[in-house]
Amino acid sequence: MKRALIPALALATALTAMPATAIDLNAMSDAEREAFRAEIRAYLLDNPEVIMEAVAVLEQREAAAQAEADVELVKANADALFDDGHSWVGGNPEGDITLVEFMDYRCGYCRRAKPEVTDLVQFDGNIKLIVKEFPILGEQSMLSSRFAIATKQVAGDDMYKAVHDALMEFKGDVNATALRRIGEPLGLPVDEIMARMDSDAVSDVIADNHALGQRLGISGTPSFVMQDQMLRGYVPLADMQAIAEEIRNP
C-alpha cells in the first residue's frame, strides 16, 4: 500500500513546494511535461528522504483519523462496554478512568499483559477495570471462558476472579479434568458450574462480547478501551500509565 502511494506523494510534494501560479500542467506541451517529470525524478533521487517524510505525514493523518473514529465507536457502544451487567468489575469501582480488557485465556500476550494491568490498577488506585471474556483461539479458549463465566454466575465475583487468575496461569491442556483440578481446591461447586457451562446464560455472554468486539473492529487479544480510547494489542505498563496521565491532563 505504501509503495503504491509513493508516486502520488512525490508528485504532491514537488507541486506543493511551488507557488500556485508557477505552473499549469494542462498548458504544458508533451516535451515540457516530460521535462517536468524528469525534474521531479531527479529531485527525489537527490532527496529521497522527502518521500519518507511524506509517508510519515500520511501515517500520522491516518492514525489521527482512526483515533477519532474509535472515539465515536466507543461512544456508540458505551452501555455495552461499561455497563453490560455481566462482566467482572475490579479495581476502583468509582475510579475516574475505566479500563476495559478483551482477553482470551490461551493468548500469550494476554498472559504477558495481566501482571502489568494488575500493577496499573493497583499502583494508580483510581482505575475501574472491566474484563470481557473474548474467546477466539479455539475450543480450549471457549471452554476456559465458559467455565469462568459459569463460575461468576454460580459462585459470584470473588470466585470468578480466583478462577480467572488460575486459568491465566494454567499451562496444560484445558479439558473437563483440568477444570475440576482448578475448581475443586478453590472450594467451588464444580458439578453445578460445569452443568451451567453450556447454558444459554453463558452462551449469551460470549455472543454479546463477540458482537461488541465486531462492532468495535476488534480482531485480536488483548484489546483495551481506556476511557474513550481504543488500544489495539498489547500495551506495556509505562505506556498505559502515560495514556492515563494524558486522559487526566489533556
C-alpha positions, 0 to 999 in steps of 0.5 A: 500500500505504501509503495503504491502511494509513493508516486502520488506523494512525490508528485504532491510534494514537488507541486506543493513546494511551488507557488500556485501560479508557477505552473499549469500542467494542462498548458504544458506541451508533451516535451515540457511535461516530460521535462517536468517529470524528469525534474521531479525524478531527479529531485527525489533521487537527490532527496529521497528522504522527502518521500519518507517524510511524506509517508510519515505525514500520511501515517500520522493523518491516518492514525489521527483519523482512526483515533477519532473514529474509535472515539465515536465507536466507543461512544456508540457502544458505551452501555455495552462496554461499561455497563453490560451487567455481566462482566467482572468489575475490579479495581476502583469501582468509582475510579475516574478512568475505566479500563476495559480488557478483551482477553482470551485465556490461551493468548500469550500476550494476554498472559504477558499483559495481566501482571502489568494491568494488575500493577496499573490498577493497583499502583494508580488506585483510581482505575475501574477495570472491566474484563470481557471474556473474548474467546477466539483461539479455539475450543480450549479458549471457549471452554476456559471462558465458559467455565469462568463465566459459569463460575461468576454466575454460580459462585459470584465475583470473588470466585470468578476472579480466583478462577480467572487468575488460575486459568491465566496461569494454567499451562496444560491442556484445558479439558473437563479434568483440568477444570475440576483440578482448578475448581475443586481446591478453590472450594467451588461447586464444580458439578453445578458450574460445569452443568451451567457451562453450556447454558444459554446464560453463558452462551449469551455472554460470549455472543454479546462480547463477540458482537461488541468486539465486531462492532468495535473492529476488534480482531485480536487479544488483548484489546483495551478501551481506556476511557474513550480510547481504543488500544489495539494489542498489547500495551506495556505498563509505562505506556498505559500509565502515560495514556492515563496521565494524558486522559487526566491532563489533556 
